[in-house]
């Protein structure tokens, strides 16, 4: 199954997440099919906290991709 989930990056105690499409059997930090945006929970001031490519997310959902719980919550924010 294909999933839309977060892939962690960034430094220690400064998380940065990419929203990616990946095979559900792969580990969370391993390769991905496509990057759909990012989520920066540590954003302050004028920094962008969330950026998503809505067209590509709609496409992946239409072909049967499932979202993780956290990504579902992020999609509701936009």
N, C-alpha and C positions, 0 to 999 in steps of 0.2 A: 504494500500500500504506500502511496505517496502522501507525505505529511508536510504541512507548513508549520515550521517551528523556529525557535530562536537558537542561534549559534553564538556562544559567548566569545568575546575578544576583550581587548583592553588590558590594563595592568592590574596588579594586585590591589584589591579594594577600590578599583575604579572600573566598574564593569561597562562594557559596550556590547550591544547585541546586534547581530545581523538577522533579519527575517529571511529565512531560506526555505526553498522547496527541496526535500530530500527523500530518499527511500527510508521508510520507517525502521528497517533492519540495521541501518548504519548507526554508528555511535554519534553522539550529539556534536562533537567537535570535528568529525571527519568531513569528507567531501560533500558537495551539494550539487543539485541540478541547476538551480537558478537562484540568484539573490534578488529579493523583492523590496528591500528597504533596510532601515535600521531603527533601533530604539536605544536612546541614550538616557538612562534613568538618572544620571548625575548632572544633567544639563541645568545651567543657571543663566539668568539674564537673557540675552538675545540668542543663545544657542538653541538649535533645533532639537527638540526632544524625540520626535517621531516623524519619520518620512516613509511612506509606503507607495508603491506603484499599484494603484487601485485596478487598473486595467488588467495587469498580469495576475493579480490576486483573484479577480473575477474569473479569468480564464482557467486558472488552476482549480478553483472551486467547481467550475462547470464540468470539468473532466474527472471529478471525483476525489480530489485531494481533501484530506481532513486537516483541521487546524488543531493545534495544541490548546490547552486551556488558557494559557497566558496570551497567545496570539489572538484568540477569540475575544478576550477582554480589550486588547489593543485595537482590534477592528471596530469594536463598538464605540471607541473614543473618537474615531474619525468620522 
